[in-house]
Each structure stands twice: as C-alpha cells, then as structure tokens.
Amino acid sequence: MSWLDYTVLAVLALWLGFSIRWMLRRKKEGKCLSCSGDCAQCKYYAEHACRSQK
Amino acid sequence: MILALIGNQNCGKTTLFNQLSGSKQHVGNFPGVTVEQKIGEVRGQKNCQVVDLPGIYSLRPYSEEELVTRDFLLNQQPDGIINIIDATNIERNLYLTLQLMAMEIPMVLALNMMDEVHANGGTIDTELLSQQLGIPVLPISAIKNDGVSELTRMAVETAQKHRTPTVYDFCPAGPVHRCIHSVRHIIEDHAQSSRLPTRFAATKFIEGDPIVKDLLDLHRNDLDAIEHTIVQMEHDCGLDRNAAIADMRYNFIENVCRVCVVKCRESREHIRSVRLDKILTGKYTAIPVFLLIMLSIFYLTFNVIGSFLSDLLEMGIDGLAMGVDRVLTAYGLNPVVHSLIIDGVFAGVGSVLSFLPIIVTLFFFLSILEDTGYMARIAFVMDRPLRRIGLSGRSIVPLLVGFGCTVPAILSTRTLSSRRDRRLTILLTPFMSCSAKIPIYAFFTAAFFPKYKVLVMMSLYVLGIVIGILCALILNGTAFRGKPSPFVMELPNYRFPSLKSVLQLMWEKAKDFLQRAFTVIFAATIIIWFLQTFDARINLVTDSAQSLLAAFGSLIAPILAPLGFGDWRISTALLSGFIAKESVVSTLEILMGGAGLSGLFTLRSAISFLVFTLLYTPCVAAISAVRREMDSGLRAAGVAIAQTGVAWIAAFAVYLLLGAFL
C-alpha cells in the first residue's frame, strides 16, 4: 500500500463518515433516510419544525 | 406570540403562510395537501410565529384535519387567529368564520383573492363587514403579496391587545336562540372548568359533538334537561338539531352578505374551466383523456427528454469513470482500492445517479398537472370507480401521492374520516409504484425492451393499480366490510402553471435524489462492495460466490428460484432495496461487475423480476410510517409480509404464464 492508497482510503472514509453523520442527523431531526418524497408533507418534518421553533 | 392560520381547503392558506413566514412549503392545487400543522416565524415581527393548519369547513370532529385544527385551538390556545377566506366564495367560507368567532380568540379575517373579485365586477365593503362581524377584515391577494404586511400588523395588534370578536350571537329571537341560551346557562360552570368557550361548547353540544360532551362531563339531570330543550327546538323549527344550527348560521351570513357584498359575475377562468371540464371530466371522455395524458407524459419522459438527458449523463459518468480508472492505473494504485473506487463507488453511485434526469422530467410534468388544477379533476373522476371497489373518493389523494413516495402518501391518509377507509387505503398505497423504483424499471427496460420502454413502464404502473384494485375488492368483501364515507371536494379553476412552483418542485426532487445518492446509496455501495469482496474471515476472495454477501444472499435465493431469479446476487439486491429502492440498481451493478443484465436474467425472468420489485415490500421508511399510522408493529410487519407474498404470487403467475410463450 502506497501513500496514495492511504490518501484515497482516507478520502473515502471521510466521505462515508459525512454520509453517516448526515444520516444520523437526519434521523435525529426526525426526517426519513430513504424517503424521496416531499418532506413538507411529512409528519416528521412538521414535528421537527414544531420542536425547533419551541 | 402564536397566530393560527385557518381557512377552508384550497383557499390559499399555504400561499399566505409562505408569504408570512418566507418559507417554501409545497402549495398543492388540490385539497388535503396540509395534513399536519406547520410552524414558521412571521417576517418582520419579533417572537411571532404562524401555524399553518389543515383546511377545514367546520369545527366538527369528523376528519383528522378538523381534529388537528380543533385540538390546536382548544389545547394550544393561540394568541390570535388569521382566518383566511376565498372572497370569491364568501358565503360558504364565512360558515367556518362564525364557528371560529365562538372560540373567543382574537381574530382577523383575511379576504383572499380580492383581485379576482374586483376583476369580475364584484365588491366587498370590508368596513361594514368588519362592523357586522365584530372583527377586523382586510382584503388581500396572497399570491401577489398584496395587503399581507397590513394583515400581519393588524393580526399582531389584535392578538397583543387581546381583542376578541365583539359579535357572537348569530341567532335572532326564536327557538334556536332560546335553545342555545338555555344550554349555555346549564353548561356554563362545566365549560369554564373544562376551559371551553361557553357559546362554542353550547352549540357543539347541541350538534351532538361527542368530544365536547365528554369534556363537559354533565350530570344525568343536566343531560335530560338539555335533551328536552333540544327536542323542543327541533319541534318548534321543524328541523333536526344539526340543520337548525346550520340554518341559523347561514341566515346570519345571508343577512351580512346582503348589505356588504356585491357578488362578482362568473369569471372568465370559471367559464373556461366549465368548458374544459365538459371533456376532461366528461362521463365518457374523462378516463380516455387521462390515459392519453399519462401516456404522453411517459413517452416524453422515458423516450424523449428524460432518456436523452439520462443517456448524456450516463456518458459523462462513464467518461469520468474511465478517466479515473486510467489515472489510478497509471499511479499503480492497490488493486483492492482501485476496485473499491471503480467497481464500488462508480458502478454503484454512478448507476443510480444517471437516472436523475428521468425523475426530474417526470416530476416536471406531474407538477404541471397539479398546478393547472388537473390533479383535482383526477380525484373527482376517480371518485366513482373508487367507491365501486369500496374506497372513499378521498383515498385518491394518498394514492396519487403514492406515485411520488409511499411515506407522505401513508401520512396523508389522515385526511380520511373513517378508520376503515384509512386502514384500507394504507394497505393499498404501497401498490402505487413510487418514484424510487423508476431507476429499476429504467435499468431493466433499457436492457431488455429498448424499443418498448414506454409500453413496459406504463404496463408496470397499470399492473400496480390493477393488483391494488383486486386487493381492495378482496379486502372490501372480507376484513374491511362497510361503506366508504362520502367525499366532498372543490374543483379549482384551471390556470396556467406557475413556473416558480414547478421549478421549486423539480429542484426539491433533484436535491433530494442527489443527497440520497451521495449518502445513503454511497454507504450502501461501500457495504455491498465490502461484503462481496471479503469472506467471513475478512480474506480477499477471488470469486464473489465465496464472499460474505453470497452466504447471506444464498439463504433467500431458494425462495426466489421458482420466480426465475434464484441467483444470490439478485436476492441480495432485493434485500438492499428494503433500505432504498434505488439500491437494487447499484447493488446489481456492483455484483455484476461490468457484465450485462443478460448474464443474470432471461427475458422471462426479467419480466418476473420487474413484477416482483413493483409489488414487494415498500422500503423501511414506508413500513415505519405504516407502523405509526396503524399504531402496531405487528400490523406493519404483516403489511410487509403480505405485500411480499402478493409480489411472489404475481411474479410466479407471470413467470408461469410467460413460460408458454417464451
């Protein structure tokens, strides 16, 4: 393994870390991970909006 | 300070909410778009929030929307109400206004669409109307942002000074008047201890509102006395209790409008809409026209615009992958890392990404249909067929939303008033093919039916609907016996679609898809690549059939073998689809390792696979939505298993049937 291999792996690990962070944050906010629908119509979205306003 | 935004369906509430708060909530041109309350900060006002509540026609607790709004007013006790009404239809809209006034909460009345009233020769004397109703009345045009700042100022001032409506007695001397005042007298103490406005509680009690009855918790003697008073009123009026109260309200509205309103003539938009509706909602023309429109949309999306853009993007992604491949080879990157990037990330994320134009194009057309007002006509046209299969006409809203995504579709079943209708609709919604499955269909049709893409796509959507109908008929005759509740809706005038709202919806779809591709699909891709590259001892495998993934996939593969696709790679792809449907494509792409679909499927098994993916369990988000709405994890699991069972049977039947021809 060369330094380039480690660099590429580090970039991918960082990307994966950001992806997992995004998913966890989205889940914490009550939004769906695999919903490609309109968030504005979603109960979770509305509940989050209510919580964040309070 | 909290201001509640309340009005009838389709009167422009969400448009006004967006103007007040500067947010970009989706504005639907058909009823039932807002199911839950949404909160936004009022622009230019400190510590002032506005809550967008679902559209309702009365405060009777019939539907979930009415319950949400009523609960909010009674339990959250907002500082003020902005009651928005459609000024072109003032008499009907004021019916809700009178009920809100009885809540004794400071309120202002926003006469929306006043520009249309004036354009069609009508006028409303707002000052006189304000005197007659005892609340501030302001003319606005929410869509043009006219009068909105004045409305905000007035609503805040009214709430701050706690100016409750000064008129609350709508009944002239007579039997209804006597009845309301007698009931009010009897329940006064109970209403105050339950923190209910007395006039509101009295009228609701007379109307037989079960929630108010429970809250008041009256003694037997009081109940008998009230019943006697109501029966006396019914006898004197010659009307039943509900009709008598409604009649009292409408008489008051009629008298107010007689002095304040000069009715507008029929608008050009309405005349045009009536003409168009003769064809678009005609008894014999509606369904053929609808099918023709949908066929055109599918043709343009999958054969012309969407597929062209998709091919371009795919070429770009392939070019980039080749470039990266060359660079990585030139720098002598480790073969495993090289494979992770090219066979994992590029094959997985890239394959899903190339379908972005198709999804955006499809939603471009669908948002035009919605914005013009045609979607509402579809709901109207489908009412009768839906009733025949035991569904309420209202079920069409969740079913239509289901073509976008099953999660909001299941949530929007809350607009259905009966538990039976709600549950039946929840069970049928996953049969409507969601947009996340489009990449799977596009992937397979491009490989197996390049000349008949549109026909196959359309057939899949139709098949989903047909299976849904069959299930509805079976359930209606067995577990869900009963009559669907009636459906009342208002058809908006046809209008030219707003470029802003169409572009907004397209952008939301694209953003959402990209976010998911670079996060969820990326993570799934890495996991799938890892599992197919290593075995249980984390040793690199030369043949992926010895990998960890093959071990998992082989457990399920025998169940799918009778359907023509018993390969472990396919069962793994289907499993990954439970997280997100697009993952089916990315997983197959990784596992095929550059070989085409024809290495895994025959034409017969490809069709069987498409039928299975169309019908099998919705994704985890949709199942959790089912669990929430049905309030049972067991039922949600039942839905997932039943759905997969139906998919298995349908795919098996198709596979057997095709055996005779292919």
Contacts between the chains, C-beta under 8 A, distances in Angstrom:
chain1	res1	chain2	res2	distance
A	1	B	334	5.5
A	1	B	337	7.9
A	2	B	332	7.2
A	2	B	333	7.7
A	2	B	334	7.3
A	4	B	331	5.6
A	4	B	333	6.1
A	5	B	333	6.0
A	5	B	334	4.5
A	5	B	337	4.9
A	8	B	333	6.8
A	8	B	337	5.5
A	8	B	341	6.8
A	9	B	337	6.2
A	12	B	340	6.9
A	12	B	341	7.7
A	12	B	345	7.4
A	12	B	526	7.4
A	15	B	522	6.7
A	16	B	522	7.2
A	16	B	523	6.2
A	16	B	526	5.9
A	18	B	519	7.7
A	19	B	518	7.1
A	19	B	519	4.0
A	19	B	520	7.4
A	19	B	522	5.4
A	19	B	523	4.9
A	20	B	523	6.5
A	22	B	515	7.5
A	22	B	519	4.9
A	23	B	519	6.1
A	23	B	520	6.5
A	23	B	523	7.1
A	32	B	407	5.7
A	32	B	621	4.1
A	33	B	520	5.8
A	33	B	579	7.7
A	33	B	580	7.5
A	33	B	620	7.8
A	33	B	621	6.4
A	34	B	436	7.5
A	34	B	516	7.2
A	34	B	520	6.2
A	34	B	579	5.8
A	34	B	580	3.9
A	34	B	581	7.8
A	34	B	619	4.8
A	34	B	620	6.3
A	34	B	621	4.8
A	35	B	405	5.5
A	35	B	407	4.3
A	35	B	408	7.5
A	35	B	619	7.8
A	35	B	621	4.6
A	35	B	622	7.7
A	36	B	404	7.7
A	36	B	405	5.4
A	36	B	434	7.5
A	36	B	435	5.8
A	36	B	436	5.1
A	36	B	509	7.5
A	36	B	512	5.5
A	36	B	513	6.3
A	36	B	516	6.5
A	37	B	401	7.5
A	37	B	404	5.4
A	37	B	405	2.6
A	37	B	406	7.7
A	37	B	407	5.3
A	37	B	408	4.3
A	37	B	409	7.6
A	37	B	434	7.9
A	38	B	26	5.2
A	38	B	404	6.7
A	38	B	405	7.2
A	38	B	408	5.7
A	38	B	505	7.9
A	38	B	508	6.8
A	39	B	508	7.9
A	39	B	512	7.7
A	40	B	24	8.0
A	40	B	25	4.8
A	40	B	26	4.4
A	40	B	38	7.4
A	41	B	26	6.5
A	41	B	33	7.0
A	41	B	35	6.9
A	41	B	401	7.2
A	41	B	408	4.0
A	41	B	411	6.7
A	41	B	412	6.5
A	42	B	407	6.4
A	42	B	408	5.4
A	42	B	411	6.2
A	43	B	35	7.4
A	43	B	36	5.3
A	43	B	411	5.0
A	43	B	628	7.5
A	46	B	36	4.0
A	46	B	37	6.4
A	46	B	38	5.4
A	47	B	36	7.6
A	49	B	38	5.9
A	49	B	39	5.2
A	49	B	40	7.8
A	50	B	37	7.2
A	50	B	39	5.4
A	53	B	39	4.6
A	53	B	41	7.4
A	53	B	49	5.9
